[in-house]
Amino acid sequence: MFHSLLNKLSRKVIFTGLLTTTLLASPLLIAKGVYQSGPDFVAEVFAPAQPEAGVLWFNDDIRQQAEKILGHRVLGLRVRYHQSGAKTAWILNEIGKEMPITIGVVVDRGKISTVKILAYRESRGGEVRYPAYMAQYQGATLTDRYKLDKSIDGITGATLSVWAVNKVAALALYYHSQVMSKPEAKE
Amino acid sequence: MKKQLLATVIGLSFAATTQAATPSIEEMWEIIQKQQAEISTLKNQLEQNDSRITETEIIAEATVSAVEEISLAPAASNKTHIGGYGELHYNKLEKDDGSGDKDTVDFHRFVLFTSHQFSDSIRFFSELEVEHSIAGDGQVGEVELEQAYVEWDLANNKSAKAGLFLMPVGILNETHEPDTFYGTERNAVEKNIIPATWWEAGAALSGELSPGLSYDVAAHSGLFLDSGEYKPRDGRQKVGKAKADDMAFTGRLKYTAIPGLELAASLQLQTDMRQGEGEKIGGTLFETHLAWQKNDFQLRALYAAWDFDDAINSIKAGADKQTGFYIEPSYKITDKFGVFARISEYDNTAGGVTDSAIEQYDLGVNYWLHPNVVFKIDYQNQDNSAGTGSDGINIGVGFSY
């Protein structure tokens, strides 16, 4: 019955309608998945304090360790961060499957206090930005093997995106430890 | 720094002058004038040095930025991506009735992904596959285009696509890289009932209704059952000069608000799987699944059921209902080593009076040499009421990148 009704309505009209609707909506194209700008993130996580901007230069040790954590080459000569007391904030990019995910990480006294997805450009796995997923990282520290000490429950079909966030969270913890071990680091 | 230098200069000058005989006021005035001139010269030099240091800092910053820009540019500006996966299988299976054994080695799938980002909001994705290693006239394998679509974002969390794409049904159909699932071979239920891997040509809309609740709707080409065929797997036209007289529609709702949990249900309507040839056979597919990961434990469970028009029974009795389910618990003992068990059952003539269900038990391990490289070994035992089941082992190696 249902089948014959659909036949009468003409499937092609439905198909054409669906295609036309999407094409008409095309002028409204909006860049996918930019949820917060870097400066806004930094201002939000340190408020009301005014953080100082810092630069961590890559020496051989830092670069090698960062590459071990990420599992690939680290490009660039330095990484920028913001700091107020023993709290540092990092905005890092890491590719999930194909596209870079922009991730904000705040580390306070060696523990993760915030992980937030600032931009997500992959087609699948956007769930990773939900507060429930990000909350899993709170309190995580770095093990002796430079991995997170907490197990993170993933997303079926988007394992690579979760791995990318795990790696960036571990990397921010490592960078934080390097900043804090500088002689002029403020505790 | 400046003050220290000036003080030193003044101090030295003063010490030098006091060693001589006490000068007259005129001489003192002359000395002071000379010292003042020296101070002015030194001040000028310091200012010039300061300005040079600032200039050097600016140049250094510009150089570092330029170096970073060059070194980071390839990653950021690369709009075309290549990826892929592959899996080699060894199967050693013995038939329960002794009618024949399977003892084969097969490079089952070799796949290349190519994608291109036209702009921030428009992209293309494709998957080209060589199945069973060799294709051509009289060969066992095939070359297949499994995905080739353009996707564009209509708004945040809302996108459309058009082209050839995978059906939003089941767990494996859209995500089937070998390192993402247990078992050397894909499970028999999704293969024989859904039927994975399954792609069609058409248009689709995807989006979020609320955080954690997403939808997909698609209008696309349908299955075609040639004379004598009754299984959905036989009906895949693979978008090769496919009959497009009668279309099909698919919808899916997916709930992923809780970390580690995916609950989904899909409904598909086939308007006529005979594509206008002979008596019409319409059908609906209902599929629902759960994929739940908690720490090292994972559970996958899936149920799929086809309901076809009675006309299909004239091709094969009982084919109006075709159903299947599986339950697959697994446990990761370490980051690299996981064990699984799977109980599955499917029936392509479930509408009949006789027991035609095929049951299968699988037990095995995955060892991930790298997160994207996996070795697999499993034991499988398939039984049916006719006693023509089989059992044996499968060994595989797979990768994705």
Interface residues (C-beta under 8 A of the other chain):
Chain A: F2 H3 L6 N7 R11 K12 I14 F15 L18 L19 T22 A25 S26 L28 L29 I30 A31 K32 G33 L75 G76 L77 R78 I95 K97 E98 M99 P100 R121 S123 G126 E127 Y130 A132 Y133 Q136 S151 I152 D153 G154 I155 T156 G157 T159 W163
Chain B: V64 V67 E68 S71 L72 A75 A76 H81 G83 S115 Q117 D120 S121 I122 R123 F125 E151 W152 D153 L154 A155 N156 N157 S159 A160 A162 I171 E174 T175 T180 G202 A203 L205 E208 P211 G212 V217 A219 D246 M247 F249 T256 A257 I258 P259 G260 E262 L269 T271 D272 K280 G282 A291 Q293 K294 N295 D296 D309 P371
